[in-house]
Amino acid sequence: MRYIVPVQAVVTAAEFDREPTAAELDAIEHEMPLIRAEVELLDAQIATLDRAPLPLDRRRVRRARRRVLAARRELSNRAAGSPEVA
């Protein structure tokens, strides 16, 4: 019996074993404020999963959502070529 899996692994492994290009790293760096804000929001949401959210928890989630929206807005403005707003 002949197995196909080892042959496929050799064919597909080359694309996934490469390092990120400079352009991909620049894109990640460009989106890093949004990524950090989304991770902070996820952390706030995870903290409220196993218990009833306290007012402080709700405030933390609300602030994290605002940070995500602000980061998305800044990223969109930069992509559109608008000047950055401090």
C-alpha positions as CSV (number, residue, x, y, z in Angstrom):
1,M,0.0,0.0,0.0
2,R,1.3,3.4,-0.9
3,Y,0.8,6.4,1.4
4,I,0.0,9.9,0.0
5,V,0.5,11.8,3.3
6,P,4.4,11.9,3.2
7,V,4.4,13.1,-0.4
8,Q,1.9,15.9,0.4
9,A,3.9,16.9,3.5
10,V,7.0,17.5,1.3
11,V,5.1,19.4,-1.2
12,T,3.3,21.7,1.3
13,A,6.0,22.1,3.9
14,A,8.1,24.5,1.9
15,E,5.5,27.3,2.0
16,F,4.9,27.1,5.7
17,D,8.6,26.7,6.8
18,R,9.7,30.1,5.5
19,E,10.4,33.2,7.7
20,P,8.1,36.3,7.4
21,T,9.3,38.8,4.8
22,A,10.2,42.4,5.6
23,A,6.9,43.6,4.2
24,E,5.0,41.2,6.4
25,L,6.9,42.3,9.5
26,D,6.3,45.9,8.7
27,A,2.6,45.2,8.3
28,I,2.5,43.5,11.7
29,E,4.4,46.4,13.3
30,H,2.0,48.9,11.7
31,E,-1.0,47.0,13.2
32,M,0.6,46.4,16.6
33,P,-1.3,49.1,18.5
34,L,-4.6,47.5,17.4
35,I,-3.3,44.0,18.2
36,R,-2.4,45.1,21.7
37,A,-5.8,46.8,22.2
38,E,-7.6,43.6,21.1
39,V,-5.5,41.5,23.4
40,E,-6.3,43.8,26.3
41,L,-10.0,43.6,25.5
42,L,-9.8,39.8,25.3
43,D,-8.1,39.7,28.7
44,A,-10.8,41.9,30.2
45,Q,-13.5,39.7,28.7
46,I,-11.8,36.5,29.9
47,A,-11.6,37.9,33.5
48,T,-15.4,38.1,33.6
49,L,-16.2,34.7,32.3
50,D,-16.1,32.7,35.5
51,R,-17.9,35.2,37.8
52,A,-20.5,37.9,37.7
53,P,-18.9,41.1,36.4
54,L,-18.4,43.8,39.0
55,P,-18.8,47.5,38.1
56,L,-15.0,47.7,37.9
57,D,-14.9,44.8,35.4
58,R,-17.6,46.4,33.3
59,R,-15.6,49.6,33.2
60,R,-12.4,47.7,32.3
61,V,-14.2,46.0,29.3
62,R,-15.8,49.3,28.2
63,R,-12.4,51.1,28.3
64,A,-10.8,48.3,26.4
65,R,-13.5,48.4,23.7
66,R,-12.9,52.2,23.4
67,R,-9.1,51.5,23.0
68,V,-9.8,49.0,20.2
69,L,-12.1,51.4,18.4
70,A,-9.5,54.2,18.7
71,A,-6.7,52.0,17.4
72,R,-8.9,50.9,14.5
73,R,-9.7,54.5,13.7
74,E,-6.0,55.5,13.8
75,L,-5.1,52.5,11.6
76,S,-7.8,53.4,9.1
77,N,-6.7,57.1,9.1
78,R,-3.1,56.1,8.5
79,A,-4.1,53.8,5.7
80,A,-6.1,56.5,4.1
81,G,-3.2,58.9,4.2
82,S,-4.8,61.3,6.7
83,P,-2.5,63.0,9.2
84,E,-2.3,61.4,12.6
85,V,-4.3,62.9,15.3
86,A,-2.8,62.9,18.8
